[in-house]
Amino acid sequence: MKFVEKIAFGGGCHWCTEAVFQALIGVQKVEQGYVASTGKNSGFSEAVIVHFNADDILLNVLIEIHLYTHKSTSNHSRRDKYRSAVYFYSEAQKLQTWQIIESFQIDFNDKLITQVLPFSEFKASREDIQNYYQKNPEKPFCETFINPKLQLLLKQFSAYTNPNTLKHLIRNEKHQARYSE
């Protein structure tokens, strides 16, 4: 049996973050909701807990995808609700996460503001908004905000994406390419 690890990510809307991680090979489960850390970050912020198999997808890949699929360099006014963070569950995971984020700084023009914080508490979202994208891919919010993130996955991280999860986007890209020639 494969060992499943977990880590939590906060960035933008948890609907977006949930859809991104649900589209990845090696991710076993994504819990959508609100995560609290400690100290000045003890308030709840939109986030997801990602359960993954490190034999199929490495932590550095998950963190890289997270950095590219939300505004990881923008310290906007809504950061209390949408904290840019990776929440760790152990000291080893904390150290590894810091090193990974630092190694990706060179790929960004602006300073990464993504925090590395201890996981403290989780509150799940209401049942009716969990798996939001999977239930509502045609909704305007999904088409406007989530699809571009998933299309970025297909372009930059195709080796890690589950084609069954994104088959509607792949089909649309092929259809558009055929009619633009």
Residue, then its C-alpha position, 0 to 999 in steps of 0.5 A: m500500500k502506498f503512503v499518503e502524505k498531506i499538506a495544506f495550501g492557501g492562495g486565492c479562492h478555495w474553489c480554484t485551489e481545489a480544482v487545480f489539485q484535484a486535476l493532478i495525478g498522485v493527489q488522492k483527496v482534496e479537502q476544501g475549507y478554511v485553515a488556521s495557523t498560529g499567532k498572527n495567522s490564527g484566523f481562518s483563511e480559504a485553503v485546501i488540504v491535499h492528500f498525495n502519494a509522494d511516489d506519484i507526485l513530489l512535494n516540490v511539484l505541488i509547491e511549484i504548481h501552487l506558486y504558479t496558479h495563484k498570485s504568489t507575489s501579490n500582497h493585495s488587501r484581501r490576504d486575510k481571507y486569501r492567505s498565500a501560504v503552505y501549511f506544514y504538518s511536521e518540522a521536516q516538511k517545514l524545512q523542505t517547504w522553505q527550501i523549495i520556495e526559495s529555490f523557485q524565487i529565481d523563476f519569478n520577477d517579484k518577491l514570492i510572498t507565500q508564507v510557510l506556516p504551521f497547520s493548526e486547525f481546519k473547518a470544511s466548507r459547506e457540502d454544497i460548495q465542495n467539489y465546486y468546479q467538478k459540479n459546475p464547470e460551465k458556470p461563469f466563475c469557473e470559466t473565467f477564473i478556474n479554466p485559465k489555471l487548469q489550462l496552465l496546468l495542461k501547458q506547463f505541467s501536463a506530465y502531472t495532470n489527469p487527462n480524465t479530469l480535464k478532458h473537457l478542456i483538452r477537447n475544447e483546445k483540439h476543437q479550437a485548434r482545428y477551426s483556427e487553422 
